Amino acid sequence: MANAKQTREPADNPDAAVFEDEPRTGGAGQQLRAQASEVGHNLRDMAGTVREAAREQAGRVRNSAVDYYEEGRERLQRWEHGIEDYVQAQPIKSLLIAAGVGVLLGIVLRGKSR
């Protein structure tokens, strides 16, 4: 087939090449091109669907992350106010607890630096 001449199909599909030496298969070549074109369209449609689904999922994840952040921030603020209330209600006890925590941290950190 090295000496086969290459000719073009009708102008509606200039990329399709047929060799003169090969027997014509009638509508099979056109049918194959039509199926390939349909597969290409289907793949593009599927890619668009996947892209849209990914966008929707990213939006849901983003909204969940914002919700969790807000919930965590609110919990931290409640915890902070609770500590402030405790310190105001029992200042001596709070001071002794803070001193004890400081001593324990000092011992732990000193032991690791040696």
N, C-alpha and C positions, 0 to 999 in steps of 0.2 A: 504494500500500500504506500510505499515511499513515493511513488510517482503519481498518486491520485491527485486530481485537481479538486480544489476546494471552491465551492460556489456558495452564494448566500441564498437564504430563504427569502420570501417576500419582505418588503420594506417594513411590515408591522413588527418584525422581530429581527433586527440586523445582527444580533449577537449569536443567533443560531446558525451553525455551519453544517453543511451536508456535503459528503464526498460523492463525486459523480460516479466512481467505480462501484460504490456500494448500492445494493438494490434499495429502492425506495420502499419504505414500510407503510406508506399511505398515511393514515391519520394517526398512527401510533406515535410518531415523533411529536406531532402537535399535541396529542393527548398527554404525552409525558411532560412537555413544556407547560401545558395548562396545569397539570398536577403540581409541578415544581413551583409554579407561580402561586397556586393556591396554598401550598405549604408555606411559602414565604410570607404571604399575607397572614396566615394563621399564626405563624411565629411572631410577627410584629404585633398582632392583636394580643397574643398571650403575654408578650413582653410588656405591653401597655397595662394589661390587667395586673401583672406581678408588680410593676412599678407603682400603680395606684394602691395596691394592697400594702406594699411596703411603706408608702407615705402614711396611710391610715394607721398602720401599726406603730410607726414612729410617733405619730401624734398622740396615740393612746399611751405609749410609754412616757412621752414627755409630760403629759397631763398627770400620770401616776407619780412621776418623779416630783413634780411641783406639789402635788397633794401630800406626799410623804415628807417633803421638806417643810411645808407649812405645819404639818402635824408635829414634826420633831421640834420645830421652833417654838410652837405653842407649849409643848411639854416642858421644854427647857425654861421658858419664861415662868410657867407655874412652879417648877422646881426651885427656880431662883427666888421667887416671891415667898415660897415656903421656907427656904433657908433664912431669908431676911426676917420673916415673922418669928422664926425660932430664935434667932440671935437677939432680936429685940425683947422677946419674952424671957429668955434665959441667958443674959450676957456672960455671966461668970462661967457657967457650964460650957458655953460655946467657946470661950477663950481657952479653957482647959483642954477641950477636944482639939482645937486648932494647934495648941502647943504640943499635944501628944502626937498628932499627925506629923508635925514638923520634926520632932525628935526621931520618929520612926523613919521618915524619909532621909534624914541626915545619916542615920545608921546604915540604911540600905545603900545609899549612894556612896558613902565613905567605904563600905566594904567592897564595892565593885571597882573602885578606883585603885585599890591596892594591888 
